[in-house]
């Protein structure tokens, strides 16, 4: 579908990973094998009553769909008529279609093979399976095999209000006038709501759409208008090529559009009135992205036009309707003054995803939802590849690396992970497949083979797949066949067939952990594989066909990412032709293109730490990022110690790229969240400040004309992290920038507005803090109000936070009820100062706070929320006392399980600290001591760390 929307923040993903060992303090937002292959699940019996698949006795050839709507007035009822030309494949007494939430059917059927009278049909419904069964009223009438018929059905329906099927939406203009529109979202099983149909992806047919609407409105659909059949209030469209039902789309609205053309293909962007000035970037991106994809695939876009439309209410996020891609409207609008660089990139990325579907999913569809990854994986990969072609200066694969690639590795490490190829049948089961295992994981696997088999083989294979199978439906074996043909033609020697290699990844869950053991004397190494699981003690014997390559100190060349060796679905392979010097570092998986994790021996980690400290450019940027990411994950799962991770992290002072810093930010933010209440927190903050201040001061808090595109992303990371750990330089620069905006009107770039407000308010003067608080009450902009609430909670001044919290009781300051009960969270989730101030405030005002909102229990929610961030016994004592006071004197304000939840959350945090705090503080103290003494050493020696750890242990024991 649809762009699968999730919070792709690497922070949240890594938090989830650590929570597999011990729950983290930060809250998280939360995604049958058929007849071939070597890993089989038990199939459903297609003849039982639980079968949701349509019978195979008939097949559609074409549809004529005619709809009548008065949505311009807000009316939700609509009328419909559908004529389906179909073929009867075997002797049948009935015809079964899908339907959903439509009624008042009248149906008849007439032969196309001979002149005959129409046959009236009885209509019965199965609401569970959403079957519409049509049976001749005359009992002796049947449909012979290999005969052709036209089925006609009239019906009534209601525009839905849940953003599914044929549904009603609306927007309110600047004059407070409400404008209604009717639009569609059919994937995966909602076309049946607009018209009875064979609502399965392989049942491709031609569609001719006609819509009756108010003359003041316009209708658009997959195809251009049929001008000869169109008149005032009636819009008819040209007939589509054979396509799947879920890709049909139409919109009836008063939208305005912007248009352009490239390489002879006209494109338009539609959205609500008054937004044409913000459509330009979506239009330009659409033009160049389509051209990039058509050029890469060597297959032109198949339809005569390509439109995009922004919908006010659109739960799917984005949808690849053939010739009419639809989006949430905010994913299409962009202007230089008020939109972020991230939004600009995201728009182009989402367009890349939906446009890639025009080939993968639309031109070539999937046989069944078992193979959802066959379209969503390609769309996810080519959302990046298309952008890399169209905008090479973006270096977009760094964004891929910290988002989809690491998301896949994280989620696929769970024991509950499912294979990419996984049988589903019911609508709810199908909906459940829109997750990591259909999007990010297959994108990562495809990217691996794009590199391992070379781009030229991969590209030729896709061209063959699309050309051979256009206007048809496929499964994974069709893809494997085309890739095999390409490999053969280009002389690529593989150790076994493409089908054997690829199916080992598509038909089993998870991915390999490669353990590298070096023979330093012989200059060789051995690679062992087993499935990576977050629980390192979980037994498994899964294996894959794993492509590998490597770089060394003597050959630090990352350009050729093709596979030099394979693990042939076995547990271990020796690489004897490496000839690596004993003092040379070794790194597997050039450019981090393979989909697996790599665990090295301690000596190799030390060699890698040294080269990172001395010459970080010797390691590819994505390998640098992944080295940090994997080491952190291995620490959280008990496979590596703290010194290995922090030895590597200590090179960051020399790092200038986005992907490594984004990864480091995630890691360091986790540790900051746990250590912020520690009496030795300064050891941690000092370490981070040493790493970050150099690059922070070089980039600063102002965008620089002509700078590298990803520096805009990097600056966001740096401001956030530097101010979080107490960098005085960050405080000063952010405060000055905020003050210049508030007092002099000097613009803050949209990309760093959130970070500037938060950083600028951490240690600002009272008059600046109070000015932002006043702006909160006066603003009518929901986005600004949310920013002000969040940023005011960043203050590290207790008296300012007291003023902030007390404003929740002032009924004349313009705060909404939900805002009043969100002020505490803005502070206690940000810092130890904010948490302490929140406890201070509630200890004196808990009864008044409990009465802020009668429809919820704000005090109960606040106490549970605070518990999530308590990381010291001192904080725990205070919180427990407050909870007991409330339970004794105001039990009506909290739920019965409050104490249980509070204890569980706090104890989980303290358990984490019991494991990680001492070795971490020991390493940091030793590192900072060496630095304070002016030693040139770049990393603390193991001996120093061990000595410090031993001293700390003895102190605790005695």
LOKE-642515 format. One line per field, with one value per residue (C-alpha): residue number from 1; residue in one letter; x, y, z. Coordinates in steps of 0.02 Angstrom, whole numbers. Layout:
N
i	c(NUM/...)
aa	c(A/...)
X	c(X/...)
Y	c(Y/...)
Z	c(Z/...)
This chain:
958
i	c(1/2/3/4/5/6/7/8/9/10/11/12/13/14/15/16/17/18/19/20/21/22/23/24/25/26/27/28/29/30/31/32/33/34/35/36/37/38/39/40/41/42/43/44/45/46/47/48/49/50/51/52/53/54/55/56/57/58/59/60/61/62/63/64/65/66/67/68/69/70/71/72/73/74/75/76/77/78/79/80/81/82/83/84/85/86/87/88/89/90/91/92/93/94/95/96/97/98/99/100/101/102/103/104/105/106/107/108/109/110/111/112/113/114/115/116/117/118/119/120/121/122/123/124/125/126/127/128/129/130/131/132/133/134/135/136/137/138/139/140/141/142/143/144/145/146/147/148/149/150/151/152/153/154/155/156/157/158/159/160/161/162/163/164/165/166/167/168/169/170/171/172/173/174/175/176/177/178/179/180/181/182/183/184/185/186/187/188/189/190/191/192/193/194/195/196/197/198/199/200/201/202/203/204/205/206/207/208/209/210/211/212/213/214/215/216/217/218/219/220/221/222/223/224/225/226/227/228/229/230/231/232/233/234/235/236/237/238/239/240/241/242/243/244/245/246/247/248/249/250/251/252/253/254/255/256/257/258/259/260/261/262/263/264/265/266/267/268/269/270/271/272/273/274/275/276/277/278/279/280/281/282/283/284/285/286/287/288/289/290/291/292/293/294/295/296/297/298/299/300/301/302/303/304/305/306/307/308/309/310/311/312/313/314/315/316/317/318/319/320/321/322/323/324/325/326/327/328/329/330/331/332/333/334/335/336/337/338/339/340/341/342/343/344/345/346/347/348/349/350/351/352/353/354/355/356/357/358/359/360/361/362/363/364/365/366/367/368/369/370/371/372/373/374/375/376/377/378/379/380/381/382/383/384/385/386/387/388/389/390/391/392/393/394/395/396/397/398/399/400/401/402/403/404/405/406/407/408/409/410/411/412/413/414/415/416/417/418/419/420/421/422/423/424/425/426/427/428/429/430/431/432/433/434/435/436/437/438/439/440/441/442/443/444/445/446/447/448/449/450/451/452/453/454/455/456/457/458/459/460/461/462/463/464/465/466/467/468/469/470/471/472/473/474/475/476/477/478/479/480/481/482/483/484/485/486/487/488/489/490/491/492/493/494/495/496/497/498/499/500/501/502/503/504/505/506/507/508/509/510/511/512/513/514/515/516/517/518/519/520/521/522/523/524/525/526/527/528/529/530/531/532/533/534/535/536/537/538/539/540/541/542/543/544/545/546/547/548/549/550/551/552/553/554/555/556/557/558/559/560/561/562/563/564/565/566/567/568/569/570/571/572/573/574/575/576/577/578/579/580/581/582/583/584/585/586/587/588/589/590/591/592/593/594/595/596/597/598/599/600/601/602/603/604/605/606/607/608/609/610/611/612/613/614/615/616/617/618/619/620/621/622/623/624/625/626/627/628/629/630/631/632/633/634/635/636/637/638/639/640/641/642/643/644/645/646/647/648/649/650/651/652/653/654/655/656/657/658/659/660/661/662/663/664/665/666/667/668/669/670/671/672/673/674/675/676/677/678/679/680/681/682/683/684/685/686/687/688/689/690/691/692/693/694/695/696/697/698/699/700/701/702/703/704/705/706/707/708/709/710/711/712/713/714/715/716/717/718/719/720/721/722/723/724/725/726/727/728/729/730/731/732/733/734/735/736/737/738/739/740/741/742/743/744/745/746/747/748/749/750/751/752/753/754/755/756/757/758/759/760/761/762/763/764/765/766/767/768/769/770/771/772/773/774/775/776/777/778/779/780/781/782/783/784/785/786/787/788/789/790/791/792/793/794/795/796/797/798/799/800/801/802/803/804/805/806/807/808/809/810/811/812/813/814/815/816/817/818/819/820/821/822/823/824/825/826/827/828/829/830/831/832/833/834/835/836/837/838/839/840/841/842/843/844/845/846/847/848/849/850/851/852/853/854/855/856/857/858/859/860/861/862/863/864/865/866/867/868/869/870/871/872/873/874/875/876/877/878/879/880/881/882/883/884/885/886/887/888/889/890/891/892/893/894/895/896/897/898/899/900/901/902/903/904/905/906/907/908/909/910/911/912/913/914/915/916/917/918/919/920/921/922/923/924/925/926/927/928/929/930/931/932/933/934/935/936/937/938/939/940/941/942/943/944/945/946/947/948/949/950/951/952/953/954/955/956/957/958)
aa	c(X/X/X/X/X/X/X/X/X/X/X/X/X/X/X/X/X/X/X/X/X/X/X/X/X/X/X/X/X/X/X/X/X/X/X/X/X/X/X/X/X/X/X/X/X/X/X/X/X/X/X/X/X/X/X/X/X/X/X/X/X/X/X/X/X/X/X/X/X/X/X/X/X/X/X/X/X/X/X/X/X/X/X/X/X/X/X/X/X/X/X/X/X/X/X/X/X/X/X/X/X/X/X/X/X/X/X/X/X/X/X/X/X/X/X/X/X/X/X/X/X/X/X/X/X/X/X/X/X/X/X/X/X/X/X/X/X/X/X/X/X/X/X/X/X/X/X/X/X/X/X/X/X/X/X/X/X/X/X/X/X/X/X/X/X/X/X/X/X/X/X/X/X/X/X/X/X/X/X/X/X/X/X/X/X/X/X/X/X/X/X/X/X/X/X/X/X/X/X/X/X/X/X/X/X/X/X/X/X/X/X/X/X/X/X/X/X/X/X/X/X/X/X/X/X/X/X/X/X/X/X/X/X/X/X/X/X/X/X/X/X/X/X/X/X/X/X/X/X/X/X/X/X/X/X/X/X/X/X/X/X/X/X/X/X/X/X/X/X/X/X/X/X/X/X/X/X/X/X/X/X/X/X/X/X/X/X/X/X/X/X/X/X/X/X/X/X/X/X/X/X/X/X/X/X/X/X/X/X/X/X/X/X/X/X/X/X/X/X/X/X/X/X/X/X/X/X/X/X/X/X/X/X/X/X/X/X/X/X/X/X/X/X/X/X/X/X/X/X/X/X/X/X/X/X/X/X/X/X/X/X/X/X/X/X/X/X/X/X/X/X/X/X/X/X/X/X/X/X/X/X/X/X/X/X/X/X/X/X/X/X/X/X/X/X/X/X/X/X/X/X/X/X/X/X/X/X/X/X/X/X/X/X/X/X/X/X/X/X/X/X/X/X/X/X/X/X/X/X/X/X/X/X/X/X/X/X/X/X/X/X/X/X/X/X/X/X/X/X/X/X/X/X/X/X/X/X/X/X/X/X/X/X/X/X/X/X/X/X/X/X/X/X/X/X/X/X/X/X/X/X/X/X/X/X/X/X/X/X/X/X/X/X/X/X/X/X/X/X/X/X/X/X/X/X/X/X/X/X/X/X/X/X/X/X/X/X/X/X/X/X/X/X/X/X/X/X/X/X/X/X/X/X/X/X/X/X/X/X/X/X/X/X/X/X/X/X/X/X/X/X/X/X/X/X/X/X/X/X/X/X/X/X/X/X/X/X/X/X/X/X/X/X/X/X/X/X/X/X/X/X/X/X/X/X/X/X/X/X/X/X/X/X/X/X/X/X/X/X/X/X/X/X/X/X/X/X/X/X/X/X/X/X/X/X/X/X/X/X/X/X/X/X/X/X/X/X/X/X/X/X/X/X/X/X/X/X/X/X/X/X/X/X/X/X/X/X/X/X/X/X/X/X/X/X/X/X/X/X/X/X/X/X/X/X/X/X/X/X/X/X/X/X/X/X/X/X/X/X/X/X/X/X/X/X/X/X/X/X/X/X/X/X/X/X/X/X/X/X/X/X/X/X/X/X/X/X/X/X/X/X/X/X/X/X/X/X/X/X/X/X/X/X/X/X/X/X/X/X/X/X/X/X/X/X/X/X/X/X/X/X/X/X/X/X/X/X/X/X/X/X/X/X/X/X/X/X/X/X/X/X/X/X/X/X/X/X/X/X/X/X/X/X/X/X/X/X/X/X/X/X/X/X/X/X/X/X/X/X/X/X/X/X/X/X/X/X/X/X/X/X/X/X/X/X/X/X/X/X/X/X/X/X/X/X/X/X/X/X/X/X/X/X/X/X/X/X/X/X/X/X/X/X/X/X/X/X/X/X/X/X/X/X/X/X/X/X/X/X/X/X/X/X/X/X/X/X/X/X/X/X/X/X/X/X/X/X/X/X/X/X/X/X/X/X/X/X/X/X/X/X/X/X/X/X/X/X/X/X/X/X/X/X/X/X/X/X/X/X/X/X/X/X/X/X/X/X/X/X/X/X/X/X/X/X/X/X/X/X/X/X/X/X/X/X/X/X/X/X/X/X/X/X/X/X/X/X/X/X/X/X/X/X/X/X/X/X/X/X/X/X/X/X/X/X/X/X/X)
X	c(0/18/170/174/182/271/381/544/647/802/791/625/684/841/742/633/786/854/684/702/832/766/629/694/637/581/405/385/263/224/205/58/184/94/164/349/502/593/513/328/193/34/-89/-272/-396/-474/-634/-677/-801/-661/-595/-603/-541/-665/-707/-609/-759/-771/-649/-677/-625/-690/-797/-906/-934/-1056/-1081/-1196/-1147/-1201/-1051/-1037/-1180/-1109/-1229/-1157/-1274/-1225/-1296/-1200/-1211/-1081/-1073/-944/-894/-841/-796/-865/-721/-817/-998/-1075/-1242/-1190/-1067/-982/-910/-854/-957/-946/-1076/-1183/-1364/-1526/-1451/-1540/-1445/-1459/-1343/-1343/-1244/-1112/-1099/-1274/-1428/-1530/-1639/-1564/-1575/-1637/-1529/-1562/-1435/-1377/-1243/-1115/-1070/-923/-832/-912/-971/-1109/-1179/-1285/-1398/-1523/-1703/-1748/-1683/-1641/-1523/-1336/-1182/-1083/-895/-800/-946/-946/-1071/-1111/-1165/-1261/-1289/-1374/-1350/-1348/-1206/-1152/-990/-891/-818/-671/-556/-582/-669/-768/-771/-813/-683/-685/-582/-619/-554/-491/-669/-726/-824/-828/-791/-838/-759/-775/-618/-557/-437/-458/-301/-310/-492/-599/-640/-787/-863/-876/-940/-963/-808/-678/-577/-416/-252/-230/-407/-350/-474/-509/-609/-716/-772/-912/-958/-1112/-1080/-1125/-1064/-965/-856/-725/-692/-524/-477/-338/-358/-385/-561/-656/-703/-834/-931/-907/-1033/-1081/-1099/-1046/-863/-819/-644/-547/-536/-389/-270/-298/-268/-308/-465/-372/-282/-441/-466/-576/-598/-746/-696/-668/-479/-358/-207/-35/32/190/263/428/474/299/210/91/80/-34/-42/-215/-258/-377/-405/-277/-128/-65/89/142/118/273/396/281/257/443/487/356/424/606/570/461/597/727/625/579/762/823/696/708/518/413/267/117/-25/-53/-50/5/-81/-52/-184/-174/-322/-367/-414/-309/-262/-155/-25/-1/-71/-8/-171/-114/-104/-176/-66/-148/-69/-107/-107/33/146/131/145/312/377/551/503/402/445/594/728/667/493/568/661/511/398/519/545/358/332/475/387/218/290/395/230/175/290/297/116/27/107/152/40/57/-36/-91/-54/68/188/151/338/357/284/313/495/533/437/534/702/664/600/785/859/746/796/980/965/862/953/1128/1189/1074/1174/1006/1072/1135/953/905/1037/979/795/732/891/910/723/725/872/789/616/676/775/618/562/391/460/377/449/433/332/192/18/-133/-315/-441/-448/-380/-237/-197/-196/-75/55/86/239/428/427/341/429/597/661/631/701/859/869/845/977/1095/1076/1081/1257/1309/1260/1306/1187/1195/1132/999/940/932/837/706/689/656/533/433/437/392/253/174/-15/-4/16/170/245/425/477/443/564/696/681/712/860/933/917/1006/1146/1169/1170/1299/1410/1386/1444/1339/1372/1192/1031/955/800/898/992/848/717/829/796/614/546/614/610/762/937/1113/1234/1406/1542/1715/1863/2034/2192/2316/2467/2400/2313/2147/1979/1826/1645/1512/1326/1173/1010/1029/906/900/906/1082/1043/898/946/931/1013/946/1064/1059/1152/1252/1350/1502/1647/1775/1897/2062/2192/2295/2147/2022/1923/1735/1685/1657/1516/1491/1506/1681/1630/1471/1414/1322/1178/1302/1358/1538/1659/1847/1915/2093/2136/2129/2313/2278/2424/2418/2412/2281/2101/1964/1787/1655/1506/1571/1458/1350/1250/1221/1074/1157/1254/1439/1528/1719/1850/1918/2083/1998/1884/2040/2115/1953/1944/2120/2091/1930/2026/2170/2094/1904/1890/1975/1808/1658/1530/1393/1513/1559/1376/1341/1494/1425/1249/1299/1417/1280/1156/1286/1310/1124/1112/1263/1379/1505/1562/1547/1730/1717/1572/1645/1818/1732/1623/1774/1820/1666/1765/1832/1665/1581/1445/1261/1235/1367/1312/1129/1171/1281/1143/1024/1148/1203/1025/982/1127/1089/911/971/1118/1038/995/1166/1284/1422/1322/1457/1573/1453/1409/1593/1632/1492/1535/1715/1653/1524/1585/1708/1584/1446/1549/1596/1416/1337/1152/1133/1109/1255/1216/1287/1328/1309/1125/1142/1223/1045/1003/1166/1137/971/1057/1199/1093/978/1118/1238/1107/1039/1207/1242/1359/1380/1418/1251/1159/1238/1214/1035/986/1056/967/802/820/856/697/586/651/710/609/762/697/737/757/611/725/800/655/610/791/823/673/715/902/871/754/864/953/876/825/654/592/627/547/393/379/368/240/136/151/82/-77/-97/-60/-200/-81/-89/88/160/66/133/309/293/229/366/504/454/476/660/702/833/780/665/578/534/464/360/286/256/167/63/-5/-107/-221/-247/-412/-390/-225/-298/-231/-341/-383/-264/-124/-146/-116/33/147/221/265/358/475/493/528/669/786/820/785/616/574/623/522/372/382/398/244/135/185/107/-32/-84/-267/-290/-198/-310/-462/-399/-497/-651/-657/-485/-374/-229/-145/-144/-69/62/120/135/229/351/386/444/587/637/818/878/828/807/679/598/575/493/377/324/283/180/86/45/-15/-131/-197/-232/-310/-376/-399/-537/-409/-306/-334/-311/-157/-58/67/96/132/242/345/364/427/546/617/648/751/848/880/955/1067/1121/1191/1259/1294/1456/1556/1500/1545/1709/1758/1704/1796/1956/1938/1907/2053/2170/2099/2112/2295/2330/2382/2386/2307/2149/2070/2085/2188/2103/2217/2158/1977/1997/2090/1953/1819/1910/1928/1743/1697/1808/1733/1558/1604/1698)
Y	c(0/113/180/86/222/194/294/256/349/248/301/216/63/44/74/-71/-179/-143/-172/-354/-365/-234/-106/65/224/310/272/191/213/67/-167/-1001/-1031/-1098/-1230/-1196/-1176/-1269/-1195/-1240/-1186/-1287/-1221/-1192/-1309/-1203/-1307/-1278/-1151/-1041/-1012/-827/-849/-834/-991/-1015/-1061/-889/-752/-566/-486/-307/-194/-45/48/194/293/434/548/715/729/916/941/822/682/511/397/345/234/115/4/-120/-227/-365/-461/-630/-804/-962/-1085/-1237/-1291/-1183/-1150/-987/-843/-774/-598/-491/-351/-243/-129/-110/-164/-167/-273/-313/-425/-507/-593/-611/-720/-641/-798/-795/-687/-722/-645/-581/-704/-634/-680/-707/-624/-699/-630/-702/-558/-647/-687/-540/-653/-600/-757/-741/-886/-896/-878/-1024/-1183/-1272/-1136/-1164/-1087/-1200/-1210/-1094/-977/-786/-677/-498/-483/-324/-269/-112/-69/67/117/242/339/277/392/281/323/154/101/241/371/551/678/865/1020/1192/1344/1509/1576/1430/1353/1163/1079/895/769/583/480/301/188/11/-82/-215/-274/-117/-105/-217/-72/38/-98/-287/-366/-504/-416/-517/-450/-583/-557/-421/-342/-184/-45/91/216/345/462/575/725/907/1015/1124/975/881/694/613/430/314/361/524/582/509/678/609/529/671/812/935/836/674/624/468/397/298/111/51/-88/-250/-210/-265/-202/-127/-6/74/250/402/569/689/860/1045/1021/1132/1067/1110/1022/986/865/772/650/663/607/738/745/844/874/900/965/1080/1256/1383/1265/1276/1372/1220/1090/1133/1020/868/902/923/770/669/719/676/522/444/479/401/243/221/242/118/-16/13/2/158/207/115/243/405/518/516/616/643/700/757/701/790/628/481/344/245/382/356/240/184/186/161/333/420/411/478/545/628/808/857/734/840/1019/1105/1282/1345/1465/1353/1173/1072/989/825/858/895/730/634/699/641/475/441/486/368/230/255/282/123/34/90/-49/-166/-197/-105/-156/-324/-372/-508/-672/-661/-564/-701/-606/-431/-404/-427/-254/-168/-221/-154/7/34/3/112/254/274/220/337/481/433/444/604/693/616/757/696/539/461/288/359/396/221/149/233/207/55/-49/-38/-51/-217/-284/-235/-306/-463/-511/-553/-733/-677/-620/-697/-738/-618/-749/-792/-855/-753/-765/-659/-469/-448/-569/-474/-308/-381/-407/-221/-221/-232/-403/-340/-171/-139/-318/-362/-192/-236/-410/-341/-208/-346/-442/-282/-263/-445/-488/-315/-179/-226/-404/-343/-209/-328/-454/-324/-272/-453/-477/-321/-349/-532/-515/-346/-340/-506/-569/-654/-742/-740/-883/-775/-646/-778/-844/-672/-638/-807/-768/-602/-685/-814/-684/-576/-720/-705/-866/-912/-1058/-1118/-1055/-885/-975/-1072/-919/-796/-915/-948/-765/-748/-908/-906/-772/-683/-656/-717/-666/-688/-722/-686/-778/-725/-827/-686/-794/-868/-709/-800/-798/-906/-848/-940/-909/-935/-840/-677/-664/-531/-673/-739/-900/-948/-1105/-1107/-1189/-1082/-1050/-946/-929/-777/-667/-587/-474/-380/-236/-230/-104/-157/-145/-15/-13/-12/21/-159/-225/-388/-550/-624/-774/-863/-964/-1100/-1127/-1204/-1154/-1108/-1062/-1031/-887/-943/-826/-665/-642/-512/-444/-476/-288/-256/-225/-324/-269/-375/-316/-170/-17/-117/-182/-358/-396/-469/-424/-457/-501/-488/-545/-420/-393/-344/-224/-142/-125/-49/72/129/161/253/364/396/387/365/392/223/145/178/295/164/36/162/184/-2/-42/71/3/-181/-155/-68/-208/-337/-244/-242/-428/-475/-520/-378/-268/-81/-43/-111/3/158/128/142/290/390/420/529/688/658/611/731/624/603/414/381/531/483/309/378/498/354/257/403/463/294/303/484/437/312/409/581/552/484/579/543/596/726/584/539/716/765/620/665/850/807/708/830/1007/1010/962/1061/1221/1191/1173/1290/1328/1421/1340/1375/1412/1280/1156/968/918/797/931/991/821/817/989/931/783/888/1026/899/793/933/1031/873/832/1010/1083/1265/1308/1233/1327/1492/1479/1414/1545/1685/1620/1606/1778/1856/1777/1827/2006/2051/1938/1854/1696/1524/1396/1274/1121/1167/1265/1130/1105/1292/1322/1178/1217/1403/1383/1266/1404/1566/1723/1732/1866/1755/1605/1705/1777/1602/1556/1708/1661/1490/1565/1688/1575/1503/1388/1208/1169/1320/1281/1104/1171/1296/1166/1044/1174/1258/1089/1092/1225/1177/1318/1252/1418/1431/1255/1298/1445/1333/1199/1325/1394/1233/1304/1474/1461/1628/1595/1508/1332/1188/1045/927/1055/1084/900/888/1015/895/767/900/920/752/663/784/793/753/935/920/760/833/991/883/790/955/1022/870/849/1021/1021/844/867/1021/934/781/891/972/856/763/645/569/540/660/627/440/464/585/468/322/433/494/315/278/402/370/310/332/268/448/481/313/354/520/447/302/423/530/378/321/496/499/323/363/535/535/358/412/502/348/171/21/-45/117/52/-108/-15/115/-19/-120/27/94/-77/-114/45/7/-170/-98/14/-132/-215/-67/78/25/-37/114/243/152/165/347/397/315/396/569/551/514/662/779/730/780/609/593/422/415/274/215/59/-99/-109/60/13/-153/-71/58/-75/-179/-26/10/-171/-177/-12/-84/-244/-164)
Z	c(0/31/113/278/410/571/682/596/725/758/938/964/871/974/1131/1081/1058/1229/1306/1257/1393/1513/1489/1445/1525/1366/1302/1132/989/903/631/178/86/-64/-179/-194/-88/47/203/210/329/341/209/239/157/20/28/210/275/336/162/116/-62/-204/-303/-464/-570/-653/-703/-738/-901/-887/-779/-818/-655/-644/-484/-430/-283/-210/-97/-134/-10/120/72/107/11/-165/-301/-409/-560/-619/-775/-772/-926/-861/-919/-840/-825/-766/-758/-622/-543/-461/-471/-315/-296/-151/-75/81/162/6/-13/-115/-252/-414/-532/-702/-825/-1013/-1130/-1242/-1348/-1419/-1432/-1276/-1143/-982/-838/-673/-523/-340/-224/-60/55/173/288/370/209/117/-23/-140/-221/-378/-428/-572/-512/-623/-542/-704/-769/-757/-835/-950/-948/-1066/-1094/-1087/-996/-944/-763/-714/-534/-468/-284/-151/-38/94/88/236/368/420/274/191/31/-53/85/127/177/203/234/303/209/277/278/389/246/244/77/57/-59/-98/-121/-115/-23/-87/-33/18/20/3/-182/-141/-45/-199/-316/-311/-386/-385/-251/-261/-333/-467/-538/-658/-778/-877/-793/-871/-739/-754/-611/-595/-482/-458/-603/-482/-439/-539/-545/-576/-590/-649/-832/-927/-962/-1108/-1179/-1298/-1155/-1030/-1004/-867/-706/-788/-801/-899/-907/-1034/-1007/-904/-949/-855/-672/-495/-409/-261/-378/-447/-382/-407/-319/-330/-262/-293/-286/-383/-475/-539/-693/-789/-915/-936/-1074/-1145/-985/-912/-723/-608/-421/-342/-169/-78/-140/-86/-80/-259/-201/-98/-237/-337/-246/-258/-444/-479/-375/-466/-635/-599/-493/-629/-756/-642/-617/-800/-845/-715/-759/-945/-949/-983/-872/-945/-932/-1029/-875/-693/-556/-371/-247/-66/41/204/294/238/359/236/223/36/-97/-267/-367/-546/-627/-472/-319/-161/-2/161/108/228/137/-22/36/51/48/83/221/337/291/348/244/319/248/78/80/146/8/-126/-36/-21/-203/-246/-150/-232/-405/-391/-364/-536/-596/-445/-395/-535/-701/-623/-477/-347/-357/-177/-19/29/-82/-20/-2/-189/-214/-47/-33/-206/-172/-10/-92/-243/-135/-97/-264/-362/-249/-264/-453/-455/-313/-300/-188/-49/-12/25/69/234/273/217/331/492/451/355/362/550/577/485/585/747/717/630/786/883/904/841/672/520/347/202/110/230/192/247/199/296/278/455/420/261/353/478/341/321/431/434/353/197/186/268/275/91/42/138/63/-112/-80/-24/-186/-290/-221/-205/-385/-455/-504/-688/-656/-536/-656/-803/-698/-652/-833/-881/-738/-782/-970/-966/-837/-877/-848/-756/-578/-509/-360/-299/-413/-566/-495/-458/-636/-710/-597/-643/-827/-800/-703/-840/-978/-890/-842/-654/-574/-422/-304/-326/-406/-374/-312/-182/-122/-117/-46/103/148/95/169/345/477/544/479/518/652/573/700/631/705/641/631/651/616/454/394/370/454/482/473/572/555/661/673/768/911/1045/1171/1145/1238/1125/1029/840/692/550/405/246/83/139/18/100/55/158/168/262/315/165/47/110/-53/-35/-215/-268/-159/-252/-155/-149/-43/14/162/68/188/310/482/445/306/309/204/168/24/126/175/310/410/596/630/495/538/450/414/328/227/124/132/253/106/173/286/440/597/622/785/787/912/1039/950/788/883/955/782/717/863/825/640/681/801/681/506/513/326/301/352/240/320/325/397/532/575/576/679/816/797/803/949/1047/1009/1060/1223/1261/1225/1330/1187/1211/1355/1382/1348/1170/1130/1210/1138/968/1016/1071/888/862/890/714/634/512/433/471/482/616/719/703/766/905/956/979/1084/1190/1218/1292/1413/1454/1499/1628/1698/1711/1895/1941/2056/1930/1779/1741/1690/1550/1499/1496/1379/1258/1260/1216/1067/1003/1036/891/755/839/835/654/598/725/738/573/404/287/103/-11/127/103/103/249/356/384/459/555/632/704/787/854/930/1012/1087/1133/1227/1308/1388/1442/1312/1360/1179/1128/1266/1217/1030/1043/1171/1062/907/1000/1077/907/840/986/1005/830/717/641/559/630/493/497/501/670/746/872/927/939/1050/1166/1174/1188/1337/1438/1533/1472/1565/1646/1525/1373/1457/1505/1329/1255/1389/1340/1156/1200/1269/1126/977/870/774/836/777/866/1025/1028/1000/1142/1266/1222/1226/1389/1472/1419/1549/1678/1795/1934/1962/1778/1779/1933/1837/1687/1790/1885/1722/1710/1847/1763/1671/1583/1494/1342/1374/1319/1437/1349/1355/1542/1576/1458/1542/1669/1536/1436/1585/1673/1509/1468/1617/1798/1840/1755/1847/2015/1980/1932/2098/2191/2104/2132/2314/2345/2216/2177/2225/2115/1973/1989/1959/1799/1685/1742/1593/1626/1776/1743/1910/1881/1708/1774/1912/1791/1669/1801/1852/1676/1701/1882/1883/2062/2233/2292/2156/2191/2376/2337/2206/2317/2458/2340/2274/2451/2498/2347/2376/2558/2537/2360/2299/2180/2074/2028/1968/2081/1991/2006/2135/2038/1876/1962/2050/1891/1789/1920/1961/1778/1765/1923/1861/1702/1805/1913/1757/1660/1777/1863/1713/1614/1747/1777/1593/1583/1741/1679/1507/1579/1699/1554/1459/1608/1629/1450/1388/1200/1209/1108/1205/1383/1402/1453/1604/1666/1643/1731/1874/1895/1888/2020/2133/2118/2154/2309/2370/2354/2444/2588)
